[in-house]
């Protein structure tokens, strides 16, 4: 445990979060090391988010229009007073020792200024196989990358305030990949640690259509963010082999028009995809069995199709408009 008192501010960006916010706040207030203040930033919700927040002793801030998680987090940072800021997404319920774990890492690793955690495979609310797929994948790729990393995921994350004083705040032009962009500014000067012991239950995507649309939209920023990254690549949720295999299937599938026998070519691409990440396959089979592994791979391929398609569209947009993507300079500071 941390041997000296620390002032921790919790910042929770929330948009139409009536389903999960009560569980999130209950978990925050149940931490073994309670935070000094909890700030909920309501991003112009149209449901009962504000009413639920008022059931707890939080400081409730409201944005006049929906501006995205980057802007909501920035508003929370500016309003907070803690030397450490504990970011929790409204659809996450941290386990009781999540904050204490992060503080222990900060105490044990002097070069680290940011600690983030992983999703458990058990959901906050069980909504079926699509959500099970999402959580298994999210847990796995984080679990195999624990330790010193170059990317922070701010769904469950503790950061020293001095980081924002140094590198600036989140890029409010981004409604996705904002954590990847700010991590690129952080990584060379402020150590980032991914802890397998800092955990939360997460209410993840449970419907296939909205999931694919979200992946397609978010993936449009992959090319501009990657081009503007100044250092080595950070965390990647998906193996490059799977991405290349998916691309190969898309490129070679039209060959079937020439001759049905050429279906074997994209078929080989599908086989390549299915075997691109054997560690992930073993993990899913161990957790949910062989039958679910088949469903998992089908869903994983559809997600990869959305990612490849979104990256292609985003790359084209970036070539035509060099202002598409993250801003080159972010100047606001984390004023108290």
DRENDO-1510 file (C-alpha; in Angstrom, 1 decimal, always signed):
<recs>
REC; n; res; u; v; w
REC; 1; UNK; +0.0; +0.0; +0.0 .
REC; 2; UNK; +1.0; +3.7; -0.4 .
REC; 3; UNK; +2.8; +4.9; +2.7 .
REC; 4; UNK; +1.9; +8.6; +2.4 .
REC; 5; UNK; -1.5; +10.3; +1.9 .
REC; 6; UNK; -2.2; +11.3; -1.6 .
REC; 7; UNK; -4.9; +13.5; -3.0 .
REC; 8; UNK; -6.8; +11.6; -5.7 .
REC; 9; UNK; -9.5; +13.1; -7.9 .
REC; 10; UNK; -11.7; +10.8; -9.9 .
REC; 11; UNK; -12.9; +12.0; -13.3 .
REC; 12; UNK; -15.8; +10.2; -15.0 .
REC; 13; UNK; -16.9; +11.3; -18.5 .
REC; 14; UNK; -20.5; +10.2; -19.0 .
REC; 15; UNK; -22.8; +10.4; -22.0 .
REC; 16; UNK; -26.2; +8.6; -21.8 .
REC; 17; UNK; -24.8; +6.4; -19.1 .
REC; 18; UNK; -28.0; +5.7; -17.1 .
REC; 19; UNK; -27.5; +1.9; -17.5 .
REC; 20; UNK; -24.1; +1.8; -15.9 .
REC; 21; UNK; -23.3; +4.9; -13.9 .
REC; 22; UNK; -24.8; +3.8; -10.6 .
REC; 23; UNK; -22.7; +0.6; -10.7 .
REC; 24; UNK; -19.6; +2.7; -11.7 .
REC; 25; UNK; -20.0; +5.2; -8.9 .
REC; 26; UNK; -20.8; +2.5; -6.3 .
REC; 27; UNK; -17.6; +0.8; -7.2 .
REC; 28; UNK; -15.6; +4.1; -7.1 .
REC; 29; UNK; -16.9; +4.8; -3.6 .
REC; 30; UNK; -16.2; +1.2; -2.5 .
REC; 31; UNK; -12.4; +1.5; -3.2 .
REC; 32; UNK; -10.2; +0.4; -0.4 .
REC; 33; UNK; -8.4; +3.7; -0.7 .
REC; 34; UNK; -11.2; +6.2; -1.1 .
REC; 35; UNK; -10.6; +9.2; -3.5 .
REC; 36; UNK; -10.8; +12.8; -2.1 .
REC; 37; UNK; -13.2; +14.0; -4.8 .
REC; 38; UNK; -15.3; +12.5; -7.6 .
REC; 39; UNK; -16.2; +14.6; -10.6 .
REC; 40; UNK; -18.8; +13.4; -13.1 .
REC; 41; UNK; -18.7; +15.3; -16.4 .
REC; 42; UNK; -22.1; +14.9; -18.1 .
REC; 43; UNK; -21.5; +15.3; -21.9 .
REC; 44; UNK; -25.0; +16.7; -22.7 .
REC; 45; UNK; -26.8; +13.4; -21.9 .
REC; 46; UNK; -30.5; +13.0; -22.9 .
REC; 47; UNK; -31.3; +10.3; -20.4 .
REC; 48; UNK; -31.2; +10.0; -16.6 .
REC; 49; UNK; -27.4; +10.3; -16.3 .
REC; 50; UNK; -27.5; +13.5; -14.3 .
REC; 51; UNK; -30.2; +12.3; -11.9 .
REC; 52; UNK; -28.2; +9.1; -11.2 .
REC; 53; UNK; -25.0; +11.1; -10.5 .
REC; 54; UNK; -26.9; +13.3; -8.0 .
REC; 55; UNK; -27.6; +10.2; -5.9 .
REC; 56; UNK; -23.9; +10.3; -4.9 .
REC; 57; UNK; -21.8; +13.1; -3.3 .
REC; 58; UNK; -20.1; +13.9; -6.6 .
REC; 59; UNK; -19.3; +17.2; -8.2 .
REC; 60; UNK; -21.4; +17.2; -11.4 .
REC; 61; UNK; -20.3; +19.2; -14.4 .
REC; 62; UNK; -22.3; +19.6; -17.6 .
REC; 63; UNK; -21.2; +20.4; -21.1 .
REC; 64; UNK; -23.7; +22.5; -23.2 .
REC; 65; UNK; -23.4; +20.3; -26.2 .
REC; 66; UNK; -22.1; +16.7; -26.7 .
REC; 67; UNK; -18.3; +17.1; -27.4 .
REC; 68; UNK; -16.8; +13.7; -26.9 .
REC; 69; UNK; -14.7; +12.0; -24.2 .
REC; 70; UNK; -11.6; +14.1; -24.8 .
REC; 71; UNK; -13.4; +17.3; -24.1 .
REC; 72; UNK; -15.2; +15.8; -21.1 .
REC; 73; UNK; -12.0; +14.5; -19.6 .
REC; 74; UNK; -10.3; +17.9; -20.2 .
REC; 75; UNK; -13.1; +19.7; -18.3 .
REC; 76; UNK; -12.8; +17.2; -15.4 .
REC; 77; UNK; -9.0; +17.7; -15.3 .
REC; 78; UNK; -9.4; +21.5; -15.1 .
REC; 79; UNK; -11.9; +21.3; -12.4 .
REC; 80; UNK; -10.0; +18.7; -10.3 .
REC; 81; UNK; -7.7; +19.5; -7.4 .
REC; 82; UNK; -5.8; +16.2; -6.9 .
REC; 83; UNK; -2.2; +15.6; -7.5 .
REC; 84; UNK; -3.3; +12.3; -9.1 .
REC; 85; UNK; -6.3; +11.9; -11.4 .
REC; 86; UNK; -8.1; +8.6; -11.6 .
REC; 87; UNK; -10.0; +8.3; -14.9 .
REC; 88; UNK; -12.9; +5.8; -14.9 .
REC; 89; UNK; -15.3; +5.4; -17.9 .
REC; 90; UNK; -19.0; +5.4; -16.9 .
REC; 91; UNK; -19.4; +1.9; -18.2 .
REC; 92; UNK; -16.7; +0.5; -16.0 .
REC; 93; UNK; -16.9; -0.7; -12.4 .
REC; 94; UNK; -13.4; -0.9; -10.8 .
REC; 95; UNK; -12.7; -3.7; -8.5 .
REC; 96; UNK; -12.2; -2.6; -4.8 .
REC; 97; UNK; -8.3; -2.5; -5.0 .
REC; 98; UNK; -8.0; -0.9; -8.4 .
REC; 99; UNK; -6.9; +2.5; -7.2 .
REC; 100; UNK; -4.7; +1.1; -4.4 .
REC; 101; UNK; -3.0; -1.1; -7.0 .
REC; 102; UNK; -2.2; +1.9; -9.3 .
REC; 103; UNK; -0.8; +3.9; -6.4 .
REC; 104; UNK; +1.4; +0.9; -5.4 .
REC; 105; UNK; +2.8; +0.8; -8.9 .
REC; 106; UNK; +3.5; +4.5; -8.9 .
REC; 107; UNK; +5.3; +4.2; -5.5 .
REC; 108; UNK; +7.3; +1.1; -6.7 .
REC; 109; UNK; +8.2; +2.5; -10.2 .
REC; 110; UNK; +9.7; +6.0; -9.9 .
REC; 111; UNK; +9.9; +6.5; -13.6 .
REC; 112; UNK; +6.2; +5.7; -14.1 .
REC; 113; UNK; +3.6; +8.6; -14.1 .
REC; 114; UNK; +0.6; +6.7; -15.5 .
REC; 115; UNK; -0.9; +3.3; -14.6 .
REC; 116; UNK; -3.8; +1.8; -16.4 .
REC; 117; UNK; -5.6; -1.6; -16.0 .
REC; 118; UNK; -7.5; -4.3; -17.9 .
REC; 119; UNK; -11.0; -5.5; -18.3 .
REC; 120; UNK; -12.1; -8.7; -16.6 .
REC; 121; UNK; -13.7; -11.3; -18.8 .
REC; 122; UNK; -16.8; -11.2; -16.7 .
REC; 123; UNK; -19.0; -8.3; -17.9 .
REC; 124; UNK; -20.7; -5.7; -15.8 .
REC; 125; UNK; -24.0; -7.0; -17.2 .
REC; 126; UNK; -24.1; -10.2; -19.3 .
REC; 127; UNK; -25.6; -9.3; -22.7 .
REC; 128; UNK; -24.7; -12.3; -24.8 .
REC; 129; UNK; -22.0; -13.6; -27.1 .
REC; 130; UNK; -21.0; -10.4; -28.9 .
REC; 131; UNK; -20.1; -8.9; -25.5 .
REC; 132; UNK; -18.4; -12.1; -24.5 .
REC; 133; UNK; -16.3; -11.9; -27.6 .
REC; 134; UNK; -15.4; -8.3; -27.0 .
REC; 135; UNK; -14.3; -8.8; -23.4 .
REC; 136; UNK; -12.3; -12.0; -24.1 .
REC; 137; UNK; -10.4; -10.1; -26.8 .
REC; 138; UNK; -9.9; -6.9; -24.7 .
REC; 139; UNK; -8.7; -8.9; -21.7 .
REC; 140; UNK; -6.3; -11.0; -23.7 .
REC; 141; UNK; -4.4; -8.4; -25.6 .
REC; 142; UNK; -4.0; -6.3; -22.5 .
REC; 143; UNK; -2.9; -9.2; -20.3 .
REC; 144; UNK; -0.1; -10.3; -22.7 .
REC; 145; UNK; +1.3; -6.7; -22.7 .
REC; 146; UNK; +1.5; -5.9; -19.0 .
REC; 147; UNK; +4.4; -3.9; -17.7 .
REC; 148; UNK; +6.1; -0.8; -19.2 .
REC; 149; UNK; +4.2; +0.2; -22.4 .
REC; 150; UNK; +3.9; +3.2; -24.7 .
REC; 151; UNK; +0.1; +3.5; -24.7 .
REC; 152; UNK; -2.4; +4.3; -22.0 .
REC; 153; UNK; -6.1; +3.3; -22.2 .
REC; 154; UNK; -8.0; +5.8; -20.1 .
REC; 155; UNK; -11.0; +3.7; -19.3 .
REC; 156; UNK; -9.3; +2.8; -16.1 .
REC; 157; UNK; -6.2; +4.9; -15.5 .
REC; 158; UNK; -4.4; +6.9; -12.9 .
REC; 159; UNK; -2.1; +9.8; -14.0 .
REC; 160; UNK; +0.0; +12.3; -12.2 .
REC; 161; UNK; -1.3; +15.9; -12.8 .
REC; 162; UNK; +2.2; +16.9; -13.8 .
REC; 163; UNK; +1.8; +14.9; -17.0 .
REC; 164; UNK; -0.9; +17.2; -18.3 .
REC; 165; UNK; +1.0; +20.3; -17.2 .
REC; 166; UNK; +3.9; +19.0; -19.3 .
REC; 167; UNK; +2.3; +17.6; -22.5 .
REC; 168; UNK; -1.1; +19.4; -22.5 .
REC; 169; UNK; -4.6; +18.0; -22.5 .
REC; 170; UNK; -6.5; +15.6; -24.7 .
REC; 171; UNK; -7.0; +16.6; -28.4 .
REC; 172; UNK; -10.7; +17.6; -28.5 .
REC; 173; UNK; -10.8; +17.2; -32.2 .
REC; 174; UNK; -10.7; +13.5; -31.7 .
REC; 175; UNK; -13.7; +11.5; -30.6 .
REC; 176; UNK; -11.8; +8.2; -30.9 .
REC; 177; UNK; -8.1; +7.3; -30.5 .
REC; 178; UNK; -7.7; +10.4; -28.2 .
REC; 179; UNK; -5.9; +8.2; -25.7 .
REC; 180; UNK; -3.5; +6.9; -28.3 .
REC; 181; UNK; -2.7; +10.4; -29.4 .
REC; 182; UNK; -1.9; +11.8; -25.9 .
REC; 183; UNK; +0.0; +8.6; -25.1 .
REC; 184; UNK; +2.4; +9.5; -28.0 .
REC; 185; UNK; +3.1; +12.8; -26.4 .
REC; 186; UNK; +3.5; +11.2; -23.0 .
REC; 187; UNK; +5.6; +8.1; -23.6 .
REC; 188; UNK; +9.1; +9.5; -24.1 .
REC; 189; UNK; +9.0; +11.7; -20.9 .
REC; 190; UNK; +6.4; +10.0; -18.6 .
REC; 191; UNK; +6.5; +6.3; -18.1 .
REC; 192; UNK; +3.3; +4.3; -18.7 .
REC; 193; UNK; +2.5; +1.0; -16.9 .
REC; 194; UNK; -0.2; -1.6; -17.8 .
REC; 195; UNK; -1.1; -3.6; -14.7 .
REC; 196; UNK; -2.9; -6.9; -14.7 .
REC; 197; UNK; -3.9; -6.4; -11.1 .
REC; 198; UNK; -5.7; -3.1; -11.8 .
REC; 199; UNK; -9.1; -4.4; -13.0 .
REC; 200; UNK; -12.7; -3.5; -13.7 .
REC; 201; UNK; -15.9; -5.0; -14.9 .
REC; 202; UNK; -16.9; -3.4; -18.2 .
REC; 203; UNK; -20.3; -3.1; -20.0 .
REC; 204; UNK; -19.1; -3.7; -23.6 .
REC; 205; UNK; -20.7; -3.6; -27.0 .
REC; 206; UNK; -23.3; -6.3; -27.2 .
REC; 207; UNK; -24.9; -5.8; -30.7 .
REC; 208; UNK; -23.0; -6.6; -33.9 .
REC; 209; UNK; -24.2; -3.8; -36.1 .
REC; 210; UNK; -23.3; -0.9; -33.8 .
REC; 211; UNK; -20.0; -2.6; -32.9 .
REC; 212; UNK; -19.0; -2.8; -36.6 .
REC; 213; UNK; -20.1; +0.7; -37.3 .
REC; 214; UNK; -18.0; +1.9; -34.3 .
REC; 215; UNK; -15.0; +0.0; -35.4 .
REC; 216; UNK; -15.2; +1.3; -38.9 .
REC; 217; UNK; -15.5; +4.9; -37.6 .
REC; 218; UNK; -12.7; +4.6; -35.1 .
REC; 219; UNK; -10.4; +2.9; -37.6 .
REC; 220; UNK; -10.5; +5.9; -39.9 .
REC; 221; UNK; -8.1; +7.6; -37.5 .
REC; 222; UNK; -5.5; +4.7; -37.5 .
REC; 223; UNK; -3.5; +6.1; -40.5 .
REC; 224; UNK; -3.3; +9.8; -39.4 .
REC; 225; UNK; -2.5; +8.9; -35.8 .
REC; 226; UNK; +0.2; +6.4; -36.9 .
REC; 227; UNK; +1.7; +8.9; -39.3 .
REC; 228; UNK; +1.9; +11.6; -36.6 .
REC; 229; UNK; +3.3; +9.2; -33.9 .
REC; 230; UNK; +6.8; +10.5; -33.0 .
REC; 231; UNK; +8.1; +7.3; -31.4 .
REC; 232; UNK; +7.9; +3.6; -31.7 .
REC; 233; UNK; +4.4; +2.1; -32.1 .
REC; 234; UNK; +2.4; +1.6; -28.9 .
REC; 235; UNK; +0.0; -1.1; -27.9 .
REC; 236; UNK; -1.9; -2.8; -30.7 .
REC; 237; UNK; -5.1; -4.8; -30.0 .
REC; 238; UNK; -4.8; -6.9; -33.2 .
REC; 239; UNK; -2.0; -8.8; -34.7 .
REC; 240; UNK; -0.7; -7.5; -38.1 .
REC; 241; UNK; -1.0; -11.0; -39.5 .
REC; 242; UNK; -4.7; -10.9; -39.0 .
REC; 243; UNK; -5.0; -7.5; -40.6 .
REC; 244; UNK; -3.0; -8.6; -43.6 .
REC; 245; UNK; -5.0; -11.9; -43.9 .
REC; 246; UNK; -8.2; -9.9; -43.9 .
REC; 247; UNK; -6.8; -7.6; -46.5 .
REC; 248; UNK; -5.8; -10.6; -48.6 .
REC; 249; UNK; -9.3; -12.0; -48.5 .
REC; 250; UNK; -10.8; -8.7; -49.6 .
REC; 251; UNK; -8.4; -8.2; -52.4 .
REC; 252; UNK; -8.6; -11.8; -53.8 .
REC; 253; UNK; -12.3; -12.4; -53.4 .
REC; 254; UNK; -13.2; -10.8; -56.8 .
REC; 255; UNK; -11.1; -13.5; -58.5 .
REC; 256; UNK; -14.1; -15.9; -57.9 .
REC; 257; UNK; -15.8; -14.0; -60.8 .
REC; 258; UNK; -13.1; -15.3; -63.2 .
REC; 259; UNK; -13.3; -18.9; -62.1 .
REC; 260; UNK; -15.0; -20.6; -59.1 .
REC; 261; UNK; -11.9; -22.6; -58.4 .
REC; 262; UNK; -10.1; -19.4; -57.5 .
REC; 263; UNK; -12.3; -19.4; -54.3 .
REC; 264; UNK; -9.4; -21.3; -52.9 .
REC; 265; UNK; -7.3; -18.1; -52.8 .
REC; 266; UNK; -9.5; -16.1; -50.4 .
REC; 267; UNK; -10.1; -19.4; -48.6 .
REC; 268; UNK; -6.4; -19.6; -47.9 .
REC; 269; UNK; -6.6; -16.0; -46.6 .
REC; 270; UNK; -9.3; -17.1; -44.2 .
REC; 271; UNK; -7.2; -20.0; -43.0 .
REC; 272; UNK; -4.3; -17.6; -42.5 .
REC; 273; UNK; -6.6; -15.3; -40.5 .
REC; 274; UNK; -7.8; -18.2; -38.3 .
REC; 275; UNK; -4.3; -19.2; -37.4 .
REC; 276; UNK; -2.7; -15.7; -37.2 .
REC; 277; UNK; -2.9; -15.5; -33.4 .
REC; 278; UNK; -2.7; -19.0; -31.9 .
REC; 279; UNK; -2.2; -17.6; -28.3 .
REC; 280; UNK; -5.6; -15.8; -28.6 .
REC; 281; UNK; -7.3; -19.0; -29.9 .
REC; 282; UNK; -5.9; -21.1; -27.1 .
REC; 283; UNK; -7.1; -18.5; -24.5 .
REC; 284; UNK; -10.6; -18.4; -25.9 .
REC; 285; UNK; -10.9; -22.2; -26.1 .
REC; 286; UNK; -9.7; -22.5; -22.5 .
REC; 287; UNK; -12.2; -19.8; -21.3 .
REC; 288; UNK; -15.3; -20.8; -23.3 .
REC; 289; UNK; -14.7; -24.0; -25.2 .
REC; 290; UNK; -14.1; -25.0; -28.9 .
REC; 291; UNK; -17.7; -24.2; -30.0 .
REC; 292; UNK; -17.4; -20.6; -28.8 .
REC; 293; UNK; -14.0; -20.3; -30.5 .
REC; 294; UNK; -15.7; -20.8; -33.9 .
REC; 295; UNK; -18.1; -18.0; -33.2 .
REC; 296; UNK; -15.3; -15.9; -31.8 .
REC; 297; UNK; -13.3; -16.2; -35.0 .
REC; 298; UNK; -16.3; -15.3; -37.1 .
REC; 299; UNK; -16.9; -12.2; -35.1 .
REC; 300; UNK; -13.2; -11.4; -35.0 .
REC; 301; UNK; -13.1; -11.5; -38.8 .
REC; 302; UNK; -16.1; -9.2; -39.2 .
REC; 303; UNK; -14.4; -6.7; -36.9 .
REC; 304; UNK; -11.2; -6.9; -38.9 .
REC; 305; UNK; -13.2; -6.2; -42.1 .
REC; 306; UNK; -14.6; -3.1; -40.4 .
REC; 307; UNK; -11.1; -2.1; -39.3 .
REC; 308; UNK; -9.5; -2.6; -42.7 .
REC; 309; UNK; -12.3; -0.8; -44.4 .
REC; 310; UNK; -12.2; +2.1; -42.0 .
REC; 311; UNK; -8.4; +2.4; -42.3 .
REC; 312; UNK; -8.7; +2.5; -46.1 .
REC; 313; UNK; -11.3; +5.3; -45.9 .
REC; 314; UNK; -9.3; +7.2; -43.3 .
REC; 315; UNK; -6.1; +6.8; -45.2 .
REC; 316; UNK; -7.7; +8.2; -48.3 .
REC; 317; UNK; -9.2; +11.1; -46.3 .
REC; 318; UNK; -5.8; +11.9; -44.8 .
REC; 319; UNK; -4.2; +12.0; -48.3 .
REC; 320; UNK; -6.8; +14.4; -49.5 .
REC; 321; UNK; -7.0; +16.5; -46.4 .
REC; 322; UNK; -3.8; +16.7; -44.3 .
REC; 323; UNK; -5.8; +18.4; -41.5 .
REC; 324; UNK; -7.9; +15.2; -41.0 .
REC; 325; UNK; -6.9; +13.5; -37.7 .
REC; 326; UNK; -5.2; +14.8; -34.6 .
REC; 327; UNK; -4.0; +18.4; -34.3 .
REC; 328; UNK; -0.3; +18.9; -34.5 .
REC; 329; UNK; -0.1; +21.1; -31.4 .
REC; 330; UNK; -2.3; +20.9; -28.3 .
REC; 331; UNK; -1.7; +23.9; -26.0 .
REC; 332; UNK; -4.2; +23.9; -23.1 .
REC; 333; UNK; -2.8; +23.2; -19.7 .
REC; 334; UNK; -4.2; +21.4; -16.6 .
REC; 335; UNK; -5.0; +24.5; -14.6 .
REC; 336; UNK; -6.4; +24.0; -11.1 .
</recs>
